[in-house]
C-alpha cells in the first residue's frame, strides 16, 4: 500500500514557529485525533525551537543550525547555516529512511523550513520529493501564506508568485492556503474573499492606475494573465477555530494524493453501526462540489 506525505511550506512568518507551518501542523494533528485518524509530524526545520505537538522525528537530531553557526571553520550566518543543514540532510537520506521505517499507509506532515530559496533555486526539496516517491509516498505540497499579508493586490501577487515557484520547482500536487483567517476582522475577512478565487484581470485593472511605469504595468499584467488563464493558483482559507473549514482543507489534500482509495472495505461486525468511512463522505462531497 502507498504512504502519504504533506510537505508543509511557507514563507517565515506565515505561521511557522509560531510560524504558520507549525501552527498548521498542530491544528491538523488535533483535527486528525478527533477523527480517529493517524497523522504524524516530522520536523524538517533545523532552526525550530519548540513544538506544541509530538513529533515522530526531528532533523535537529541529525544537525542543528546553532551548531553550524558556532563552528569556527564554517562561519555561517542564519541563512547560510540553514542551507548547509538542508544540504547535509540531503546527503543523509539513509537517516531519514531509518526514521520513517516501513509502515504501510503512513500519513506524515513534514514541517519544512520557511526560507523560500529552498523551493526556488536550490535542489534540496526536489531531491526530498523524489526520494519520498521512491519509497512509495504520494506527496502533496501545502503552501501557506499569511492572510494578513495578502489583503493588498500587489502583496497578493507576490504571494502567488512564491506559491507558483514552489509548484514549478517541486512538480507535485499543491494546495495553497491562507492562514490566520481567525485573526482577521469581519471587514478584512469580507475583503479577502476576492483573493481566494481571484479574477486576476479585474484585479489588475482596478490597480493599474497606481503603477507609474508602463513597463512594470505591462509585466504585471502579463503575470496576472498567465495565472488567470491557466488557473494556476487558488487559495483555501484556514481558520484554526473552524472545524468544518479545516476538514475541507484536509479533503482537498487527501483528494490530491488519493488518500483512502486503496483502503480495504471492512465488513461491519454484528451490532456495529454503519461503518461508512470518512473517505466515502470525503470523495462524495468532492464529487458533489
C-alpha positions, 0 to 999 in steps of 0.5 A: 500500500502507498504512504502519504506525505504533506510537505508543509511550506511557507514563507517565515512568518506565515505561521511557522514557529509560531510560524504558520507551518507549525501552527498548521501542523498542530491544528491538523494533528488535533483535527486528525485525533478527533477523527480517529485518524493517524497523522504524524509530524516530522520536523524538517526545520533545523532552526525550530525551537519548540513544538506544541505537538509530538513529533515522530522525528526531528532533523535537529537530531541529525544537525542543528543550525546553532551548531553550524553557526558556532563552528569556527571553520564554517562561519555561517550566518542564519541563512547560510547555516540553514542551507548547509543543514538542508544540504547535509540532510540531503546527503543523509537520506539513509537517516531519514529512511531509518526514521520513517521505517516501513509502515504501510499507509503512513500519513506524515506532515513534514514541517519544512523550513520557511526560507523560500530559496529552498523551493526556488533555486536550490535542489534540496526539496526536489531531491526530498520529493523524489526520494519520498516517491521512491519509497512509495509516498504520494506527496502533496505540497501545502503552501501557506501564506499569511492572510494578513499579508495578502489583503493588498493586490500587489502583496497578493501577487507576490504571494502567488508568485512564491506559491507558483515557484514552489509548484514549478520547482517541486512538480507535485500536487499543491494546495495553497492556503491562507492562514490566520483567517481567525485573526482577521476582522469581519471587514478584512475577512469580507475583503479577502474573499476576492483573493481566494478565487481571484479574477486576476484581470479585474484585479489588475485593472482596478490597480493599474492606475497606481503603477507609474511605469508602463513597463512594470504595468505591462509585466504585471499584467502579463503575470496576472494573465498567465495565472488567470488563464491557466488557473494556476493558483487558488487559495483555501482559507484556514481558520484554526477555530473552524472545524468544518473549514479545516476538514475541507482543507484536509479533503482537498489534500487527501483528494490530491494524493488519493488518500483512502482509495486503496483502503480495504472495505471492512465488513461491519461486525454484528451490532456495529453501526454503519461503518461508512468511512470518512473517505466515502463522505470525503470523495462524495462531497468532492464529487458533489462540489 
